[in-house]
Amino acid sequence: MTTPHTAPQPRADDAQPVDGPTRGTPAPTTLRREAGTAYFPIAFIARFPFAMMIVGTLTLVVAARDSIALGGLNSAVLGLGSALVGPLLGAAADRFGQRRVILVSGIVNSLALMGLAWVAFSPLPDVAVLAVGFVIGASSPQIGPFSRTRLVHLILTRLPVARRAKSLNATMGYESAADETAFVFGPVVVGLLATTMSPAAPMIGAALLTLVFVTAFALHPTARASAPSSESPTEQAPAAELRTARVLVLIAGALGVGLFFGTVLTSLTAFLDTRGAGDSAGLVYGVMGVGSTILALSISLFPEGFRRSHRWLVFSALMLASMVAFGLAGGLWGLVGAMAVAGIGIGPTIVTIYSLAADRAPQGRSATLMSMLGSATIVGQSATSALTGSVADGVGAEAAMWLPTGAAAFVVLAALVNAALGDPRAATPSAPTVEERASTLEELPAEHL
């Protein structure tokens, strides 16, 4: 009796997909692989011109026109330009893609920055200075918001479903840490260039960074990957969905963050200047960036039960407590301690606000909402930089030291309103989060994010 011939069974390794010429398990798909290694340094450096604008224009105008009032007014006008036009740039990116919007705004912005370096020292009237300041704010490329939009798109369409939620949290932490680092050290770069070279050097440096790195950011392949196409026509939610309470409270939170940055840096500089230590303001301010960066990068390690509405409350309350200590500090080491605690609070607060924005962005309006948050931050920073400087000059540096407490209280108030609005998923468990919607996004056009 013969044994029937049986085909050999495939081995386990034969069933694995082939990656290139060598059989075996393919390399895991990661955000770094999908975005490209060069993306992250390009996107990081491209943020610095935006972070340098407020302090840089203030420094330049005060030095050139010998008028603190004009410098503060110019910073406020710059913030107004960003507030009015920044969201429109985001809307244009949602409609037409980021590449064209960033290229045009980057070129205009670099020319305006170099133009201010000339106009400020020219015999032209003050209104010309303010006009150029407005153009700088209006044309400022929204690198942070646009980067978040790109990375969210890559996470929700390229990464395995099981890893998307964790990757989204980690990415929001990284993006917020990058923004925070730029906002903390951007003014430091301005101070170094202004003191070692000339008051115009920060603006010229920002213009060169814009031409090189903002252009590189615009031309990076990720801009094309997340752009609308003829095969996927743009479908956007009504603009009215950007005016709901759950969206507006996030804009209020971002505005409060800007208020916080503007009041802290200006009052700290004014206080230390009265003590003959004005040159150390950048170093003391940088202490805040250390804790902020560490906590922002670590936010993906927070337990899932630590809800985002609770995170916002807890860490903004920590900001408020640190600013009370800031106002009471009578010396350098007290200020250093207050700034260290403030950093622990501000980093997770920013991460939480942007994470909520990624979840609540109306369909096809992601870049618009992210740009609105970025514009709100720079508006708050520019307005309070001018206000805090006026208070320090008119009333005294000690009085100005209490303005950051009001800014932190504003962030806490926004957190309380957000908590009061509640999370609809608590009442309707089936309502999907941005992570839970991810499994179906491969079939959707990119602009739906």
KEDREN-114567 format. One record per residue (C-alpha): residue number from 1; z, y, x. Coordinates in steps of 0.25 Angstrom, whole numbers, plus 5000, padded with zeros to 4 digits. Example, Ala and Ser with C-alpha at 12.3 -4.5 7.8 and 13.67 -1.06 7.14 Angstrom:
<pts>
PT  num     z     y     x
PT    1  5031  4982  5049
PT    2  5029  4996  5055
</pts>
This chain:
<pts>
PT  num     z     y     x
PT    1  5000  5000  5000
PT    2  4996  5013  5006
PT    3  5003  5026  5005
PT    4  4995  5037  4998
PT    5  4992  5048  5007
PT    6  5001  5060  5005
PT    7  4997  5074  5010
PT    8  5007  5080  5020
PT    9  5017  5090  5014
PT   10  5016  5104  5019
PT   11  5027  5108  5028
PT   12  5037  5119  5025
PT   13  5031  5128  5035
PT   14  5017  5125  5030
PT   15  5021  5132  5017
PT   16  5024  5145  5024
PT   17  5015  5157  5023
PT   18  5007  5160  5036
PT   19  5009  5173  5042
PT   20  4997  5176  5052
PT   21  4993  5165  5061
PT   22  5006  5158  5062
PT   23  5012  5150  5050
PT   24  5026  5153  5045
PT   25  5035  5162  5037
PT   26  5029  5176  5037
PT   27  5037  5188  5042
PT   28  5045  5193  5031
PT   29  5040  5206  5024
PT   30  5048  5218  5027
PT   31  5048  5232  5024
PT   32  5046  5235  5039
PT   33  5034  5226  5039
PT   34  5028  5232  5027
PT   35  5030  5247  5031
PT   36  5027  5245  5045
PT   37  5036  5247  5057
PT   38  5031  5261  5060
PT   39  5033  5266  5046
PT   40  5048  5268  5047
PT   41  5048  5277  5059
PT   42  5037  5285  5054
PT   43  5044  5287  5040
PT   44  5057  5290  5047
PT   45  5052  5301  5057
PT   46  5043  5307  5046
PT   47  5055  5311  5038
PT   48  5060  5320  5049
PT   49  5051  5332  5045
PT   50  5057  5332  5031
PT   51  5071  5332  5036
PT   52  5069  5343  5046
PT   53  5062  5353  5037
PT   54  5074  5359  5030
PT   55  5083  5362  5043
PT   56  5070  5364  5051
PT   57  5064  5375  5042
PT   58  5078  5381  5041
PT   59  5080  5382  5056
PT   60  5066  5388  5058
PT   61  5067  5398  5048
PT   62  5081  5403  5051
PT   63  5077  5404  5066
PT   64  5063  5411  5063
PT   65  5067  5421  5052
PT   66  5082  5422  5056
PT   67  5086  5420  5041
PT   68  5095  5409  5037
PT   69  5092  5413  5022
PT   70  5077  5411  5024
PT   71  5079  5398  5031
PT   72  5087  5393  5020
PT   73  5077  5398  5010
PT   74  5066  5391  5017
PT   75  5074  5378  5017
PT   76  5076  5379  5002
PT   77  5061  5382  5000
PT   78  5057  5370  5008
PT   79  5066  5362  4999
PT   80  5060  5368  4987
PT   81  5046  5364  4992
PT   82  5050  5350  4994
PT   83  5057  5349  4980
PT   84  5044  5354  4973
PT   85  5033  5347  4981
PT   86  5040  5335  4987
PT   87  5041  5327  4973
PT   88  5026  5330  4971
PT   89  5023  5324  4985
PT   90  5030  5312  4980
PT   91  5022  5312  4967
PT   92  5009  5313  4975
PT   93  5013  5302  4984
PT   94  5015  5293  4971
PT   95  5002  5297  4966
PT   96  4993  5297  4978
PT   97  5000  5290  4989
PT   98  5009  5295  5000
PT   99  4999  5296  5011
PT  100  4991  5308  5006
PT  101  5003  5315  5001
PT  102  5011  5314  5015
PT  103  4999  5317  5023
PT  104  4996  5330  5016
PT  105  5011  5334  5015
PT  106  5014  5331  5029
PT  107  5002  5339  5034
PT  108  5006  5351  5026
PT  109  5021  5350  5029
PT  110  5018  5349  5044
PT  111  5010  5362  5044
PT  112  5021  5369  5035
PT  113  5031  5365  5045
PT  114  5023  5371  5057
PT  115  5020  5383  5048
PT  116  5034  5386  5046
PT  117  5037  5386  5061
PT  118  5027  5397  5062
PT  119  5029  5405  5049
PT  120  5044  5406  5052
PT  121  5042  5414  5065
PT  122  5030  5421  5059
PT  123  5030  5435  5053
PT  124  5027  5429  5039
PT  125  5037  5433  5028
PT  126  5048  5424  5024
PT  127  5041  5419  5012
PT  128  5031  5412  5021
PT  129  5042  5404  5028
PT  130  5047  5400  5014
PT  131  5033  5396  5010
PT  132  5031  5387  5022
PT  133  5045  5381  5019
PT  134  5040  5378  5005
PT  135  5028  5371  5010
PT  136  5036  5363  5020
PT  137  5045  5357  5009
PT  138  5034  5355  4999
PT  139  5026  5347  5009
PT  140  5037  5339  5016
PT  141  5033  5324  5016
PT  142  5042  5316  5008
PT  143  5043  5305  5019
PT  144  5057  5299  5014
PT  145  5053  5297  5000
PT  146  5039  5292  5003
PT  147  5044  5282  5013
PT  148  5054  5277  5002
PT  149  5042  5275  4993
PT  150  5034  5268  5003
PT  151  5045  5258  5007
PT  152  5049  5255  4992
PT  153  5035  5252  4989
PT  154  5034  5242  5001
PT  155  5047  5236  4998
PT  156  5044  5233  4983
PT  157  5029  5228  4986
PT  158  5030  5221  4999
PT  159  5043  5215  5001
PT  160  5048  5202  4995
PT  161  5055  5205  4982
PT  162  5069  5199  4987
PT  163  5070  5209  4998
PT  164  5065  5222  4991
PT  165  5079  5226  4985
PT  166  5086  5225  4999
PT  167  5074  5231  5006
PT  168  5073  5243  4996
PT  169  5088  5246  4999
PT  170  5087  5245  5014
PT  171  5074  5254  5014
PT  172  5081  5265  5005
PT  173  5092  5265  5015
PT  174  5083  5266  5027
PT  175  5075  5277  5020
PT  176  5087  5285  5017
PT  177  5093  5283  5031
PT  178  5079  5288  5036
PT  179  5080  5301  5027
PT  180  5094  5303  5031
PT  181  5092  5302  5046
PT  182  5080  5312  5045
PT  183  5088  5322  5036
PT  184  5100  5321  5046
PT  185  5092  5321  5059
PT  186  5081  5330  5055
PT  187  5089  5343  5055
PT  188  5094  5338  5069
PT  189  5080  5337  5074
PT  190  5078  5351  5069
PT  191  5090  5356  5076
PT  192  5086  5350  5089
PT  193  5071  5355  5088
PT  194  5076  5369  5084
PT  195  5086  5371  5095
PT  196  5079  5364  5106
PT  197  5065  5370  5103
PT  198  5063  5381  5092
PT  199  5066  5383  5078
PT  200  5052  5379  5074
PT  201  5052  5366  5082
PT  202  5058  5358  5070
PT  203  5047  5362  5061
PT  204  5036  5359  5071
PT  205  5043  5346  5074
PT  206  5043  5342  5059
PT  207  5029  5346  5058
PT  208  5025  5337  5069
PT  209  5033  5325  5063
PT  210  5027  5327  5050
PT  211  5013  5327  5056
PT  212  5015  5314  5064
PT  213  5025  5306  5056
PT  214  5023  5310  5041
PT  215  5008  5308  5044
PT  216  5011  5294  5049
PT  217  5020  5291  5037
PT  218  5008  5296  5028
PT  219  4998  5287  5035
PT  220  5007  5275  5036
PT  221  5002  5262  5028
PT  222  5014  5262  5019
PT  223  5008  5275  5012
PT  224  4996  5268  5008
PT  225  5003  5255  5004
PT  226  5011  5263  4993
PT  227  5000  5272  4989
PT  228  4994  5271  4975
PT  229  4980  5266  4975
PT  230  4968  5264  4965
PT  231  4972  5250  4963
PT  232  4986  5254  4959
PT  233  4984  5267  4951
PT  234  4996  5276  4951
PT  235  5006  5274  4939
PT  236  5018  5284  4939
PT  237  5029  5285  4929
PT  238  5030  5299  4922
PT  239  5036  5310  4931
PT  240  5047  5312  4921
PT  241  5053  5299  4926
PT  242  5057  5307  4939
PT  243  5065  5316  4930
PT  244  5075  5305  4924
PT  245  5090  5307  4927
PT  246  5090  5294  4936
PT  247  5079  5300  4945
PT  248  5084  5315  4945
PT  249  5098  5310  4949
PT  250  5092  5304  4962
PT  251  5085  5317  4965
PT  252  5098  5324  4963
PT  253  5104  5315  4973
PT  254  5093  5317  4983
PT  255  5095  5332  4981
PT  256  5110  5330  4984
PT  257  5107  5323  4997
PT  258  5099  5335  5001
PT  259  5110  5345  4997
PT  260  5119  5336  5006
PT  261  5110  5336  5018
PT  262  5108  5351  5017
PT  263  5122  5355  5015
PT  264  5128  5346  5026
PT  265  5119  5350  5037
PT  266  5119  5365  5035
PT  267  5134  5366  5032
PT  268  5137  5357  5044
PT  269  5128  5365  5053
PT  270  5134  5378  5048
PT  271  5149  5373  5050
PT  272  5146  5368  5064
PT  273  5139  5380  5068
PT  274  5152  5388  5065
PT  275  5159  5379  5074
PT  276  5149  5381  5085
PT  277  5144  5367  5084
PT  278  5131  5369  5076
PT  279  5123  5361  5086
PT  280  5131  5349  5082
PT  281  5127  5349  5067
PT  282  5116  5340  5069
PT  283  5124  5329  5075
PT  284  5135  5330  5065
PT  285  5125  5330  5054
PT  286  5119  5318  5060
PT  287  5132  5310  5059
PT  288  5129  5309  5044
PT  289  5116  5302  5047
PT  290  5122  5291  5054
PT  291  5130  5286  5043
PT  292  5120  5289  5033
PT  293  5109  5281  5040
PT  294  5118  5269  5042
PT  295  5122  5268  5027
PT  296  5108  5271  5022
PT  297  5103  5259  5030
PT  298  5114  5250  5026
PT  299  5113  5253  5011
PT  300  5105  5240  5009
PT  301  5118  5233  5013
PT  302  5126  5238  5001
PT  303  5130  5228  4990
PT  304  5121  5228  4978
PT  305  5132  5230  4969
PT  306  5134  5244  4976
PT  307  5125  5251  4966
PT  308  5116  5263  4970
PT  309  5123  5272  4960
PT  310  5136  5268  4966
PT  311  5131  5270  4980
PT  312  5126  5284  4977
PT  313  5140  5288  4972
PT  314  5148  5281  4983
PT  315  5140  5287  4995
PT  316  5138  5301  4989
PT  317  5153  5302  4986
PT  318  5155  5298  5001
PT  319  5145  5310  5004
PT  320  5154  5319  4996
PT  321  5167  5315  5002
PT  322  5161  5317  5016
PT  323  5156  5331  5012
PT  324  5170  5335  5008
PT  325  5175  5330  5022
PT  326  5163  5338  5027
PT  327  5168  5351  5021
PT  328  5182  5349  5025
PT  329  5178  5345  5040
PT  330  5183  5356  5049
PT  331  5177  5351  5062
PT  332  5166  5343  5068
PT  333  5172  5329  5067
PT  334  5176  5331  5053
PT  335  5161  5334  5050
PT  336  5156  5322  5058
PT  337  5165  5313  5049
PT  338  5160  5319  5036
PT  339  5146  5318  5041
PT  340  5148  5303  5044
PT  341  5154  5300  5030
PT  342  5143  5308  5024
PT  343  5132  5300  5031
PT  344  5138  5287  5025
PT  345  5137  5293  5011
PT  346  5123  5300  5012
PT  347  5115  5288  5017
PT  348  5118  5279  5005
PT  349  5117  5290  4995
PT  350  5102  5293  5000
PT  351  5098  5278  5000
PT  352  5104  5277  4986
PT  353  5097  5289  4980
PT  354  5083  5284  4985
PT  355  5086  5270  4981
PT  356  5088  5274  4967
PT  357  5075  5282  4968
PT  358  5067  5270  4972
PT  359  5073  5263  4960
PT  360  5071  5274  4950
PT  361  5058  5280  4954
PT  362  5048  5280  4942
PT  363  5035  5272  4944
PT  364  5026  5279  4953
PT  365  5035  5290  4957
PT  366  5043  5284  4969
PT  367  5038  5294  4979
PT  368  5040  5305  4969
PT  369  5054  5302  4967
PT  370  5057  5299  4982
PT  371  5051  5313  4985
PT  372  5059  5320  4975
PT  373  5072  5314  4981
PT  374  5067  5319  4995
PT  375  5064  5333  4990
PT  376  5077  5334  4983
PT  377  5084  5330  4996
PT  378  5077  5341  5004
PT  379  5079  5351  4993
PT  380  5094  5349  4993
PT  381  5094  5350  5008
PT  382  5086  5362  5009
PT  383  5093  5370  4998
PT  384  5107  5367  5003
PT  385  5103  5369  5018
PT  386  5100  5384  5014
PT  387  5112  5385  5004
PT  388  5122  5379  5014
PT  389  5117  5388  5025
PT  390  5119  5400  5016
PT  391  5133  5396  5012
PT  392  5137  5393  5027
PT  393  5132  5407  5031
PT  394  5138  5414  5019
PT  395  5151  5407  5016
PT  396  5153  5399  5029
PT  397  5151  5385  5035
PT  398  5164  5380  5029
PT  399  5159  5383  5015
PT  400  5145  5377  5018
PT  401  5152  5364  5022
PT  402  5156  5361  5008
PT  403  5142  5361  5002
PT  404  5139  5347  5006
PT  405  5150  5343  4997
PT  406  5143  5349  4986
PT  407  5130  5342  4990
PT  408  5137  5328  4991
PT  409  5144  5331  4977
PT  410  5130  5333  4972
PT  411  5125  5319  4977
PT  412  5138  5313  4971
PT  413  5135  5320  4957
PT  414  5121  5314  4958
PT  415  5127  5300  4961
PT  416  5136  5301  4949
PT  417  5124  5305  4940
PT  418  5116  5293  4945
PT  419  5128  5284  4942
PT  420  5129  5290  4928
PT  421  5115  5287  4925
PT  422  5117  5273  4928
PT  423  5108  5262  4932
PT  424  5100  5257  4921
PT  425  5099  5243  4927
PT  426  5114  5242  4925
PT  427  5111  5242  4910
PT  428  5098  5235  4911
PT  429  5098  5225  4922
PT  430  5084  5221  4920
PT  431  5079  5235  4924
PT  432  5073  5233  4938
PT  433  5076  5241  4950
PT  434  5066  5245  4960
PT  435  5069  5232  4968
PT  436  5068  5223  4956
PT  437  5054  5229  4952
PT  438  5049  5225  4966
PT  439  5044  5211  4962
PT  440  5033  5217  4953
PT  441  5029  5229  4962
PT  442  5019  5221  4969
PT  443  5010  5222  4957
PT  444  5013  5237  4955
PT  445  5005  5249  4962
PT  446  5013  5256  4973
PT  447  5015  5269  4966
PT  448  5024  5262  4956
PT  449  5036  5262  4966
</pts>
